[in-house]
């Protein structure tokens, strides 16, 4: 086993709180990220295609947790070129783009699946923040849904017990 060295980091308080909500081991993640950074080569010239591949890899890495929690993540916008009254071009965002848990992109405003090259993706830091927020939100929604299901199951059992007395006897025998 490799010898470990103590390291002190200053991290945004909100980020630490979010990590705790998800049960994330910050030390383990920091070590993994530092290992990957030290192994990653930096090229002098990077093409648009290489950036696209990097975004796709990042999205693929997000999918397992998104599927587990049932979340979607806002990753960018679709832009549209327009002309003003004087004929000058300008660019307008025309819809938020979400990464769905089946790896599809979805433009909520257009109600359509945009092509990857049509999307202006947010910077990775913003996508990461949206990803963490979506996992927390989905986890809390799942927790509330489970709590509500449990309450209604108990109400149904109580109704069943009062309307069908033999159900109560069967339930006691099972216990």
N, C-alpha and C positions, 0 to 999 in steps of 0.2 A: 504494500500500500504506500502511496506517495505521501511524503510528509506535508502537512498542512501548515499554512502561515496565517496568523490572525490579520484581518483587514477591517478597517473601519470605513463605512460608506455613509454619506448623507443622501437620503432619499426623501422625495416629497412625502409628507405625512399622509396625504390622501391616497397615494399609491400604496403605501404600506398597509393602510386600512383596507383597501380593496383586495390586496394580496391575502390578508388574513381572512377576509370573508370567503375567499375561494379556497382556503386551506393550502396556500402556496408556500413552499419552503424557499424563502428569499435567498438564503445562502447557497442552496443547491442550484437555483436558477442563475445566480450571479456567476458561480463557478463554471457552469455549462456555457453561458454566453461568453465569458472571458476566454474559455478554451476555443470556442468557435471563431471568435475574433482573431485570436493569435494564429489560427490555422488558415484564415481566409486571405487569399492573395488580392492585392489591389492593382487593377489594371490602369494603364495610362489613358487608353481610349475605350469608351464603353458605348455600345450601340443601343438604340431604342429597343431592339429585339432582346438584348441581354437584360434590360430593365424589366421588360414584359415578363420574361422567364423568371426573374427574381420575384416579381409580384405574385406570379402563379405559384411558385414554391412556397412563398409566405402564406398564401391563401390555403394551399394544401395542408400546411402545418396547423392551420387554425381549425380545419374541419372536424377532427375527432372530438374536440371539446364542444364545438358548436352542436354536433349531433347528440352528444351526451346530455347537454343541458337544453337542447331545443332552441337555440338562439340564432339570430341573424345579425349581421354586422354591416353598418354603413361604411363603405369603403371609398366612395368618390361621387362624382357628378358627371352627367352628360352635358356637354357644352354645345351651343348652337351659334353659328355665325349669322349675324344680321347686318342690315345697313340702316343708318340713321337717315333723316330727312335729306341731308346733304350728300348722301351716297357713301359715307365712310363706313367701313366695316367695324363691327365690335362683336365681342363674344359674350353670350349670356348663358348662365347655367339653366338648364331646362328640366332638371330632375335629379334627385338623389339616387344613388346606386347602392344596392345592398348585396352582400354575398350571402347566399342561402346555404343551408346546411347540406344540400345536395351538390354543391360547388357551382351552381348557376349564379349568374349576376342578374339582378332584377331592378329595373327602373320603375319605381313605385308610381311616379307621376304620369309616365307614359303607359304604364301597365304592360310593359314589354321587356324582353330580354335584350339588352344592348350587346353589341359586339365588343370584345375586349378592347380593341383599338379605339372605340368611340368614347371610352370612359377616361375622364381626367381623374386619376386616383389621388387620394389624399397622401400626404407624406406618411412614411411608415410609423412614426411616433403617434400620429393622430389615429391611424388605423388600430394600432396597439391599444390605445386608450379606449376607442370605441369597442374593441374586442373584449377587453376586460369588463367594461361597463355592461355589455350585452350579456356576458356570462353571469355577472352578479344579478342583473335584472331577471334573467331567465330562471336562475336558481331561486330567487325570492318568489317569483310567480309560481314556480313548481311547488315550493313550500306552502304557499297560500292555497293552491289548488288541492294539494294533498290534505291539508287541514280541513278544507271545506268538504272534500269527499268523505273524510272520516266522520265529520259531524252528520252529514246526510245519511251515511251508512247506519250510524247509531239511531237516527230518527226512524229510518226504515225498519230496523230490527225492532225498535220499541213498538211501532205500529203493527208489525207482524206478530209480535208476542201478545199484544192485546186483542188482536182480531182472530188469531189462530192459537189457542191455548196449547195444542199439542206441539207446536214449534218450540215453545219454552221448555217443554219436557225433553224434546230431542236435543236441544242445546245443552241442557244440564247433563245429559247422558254422555255427550261428546267431551265435556270438560272433565 
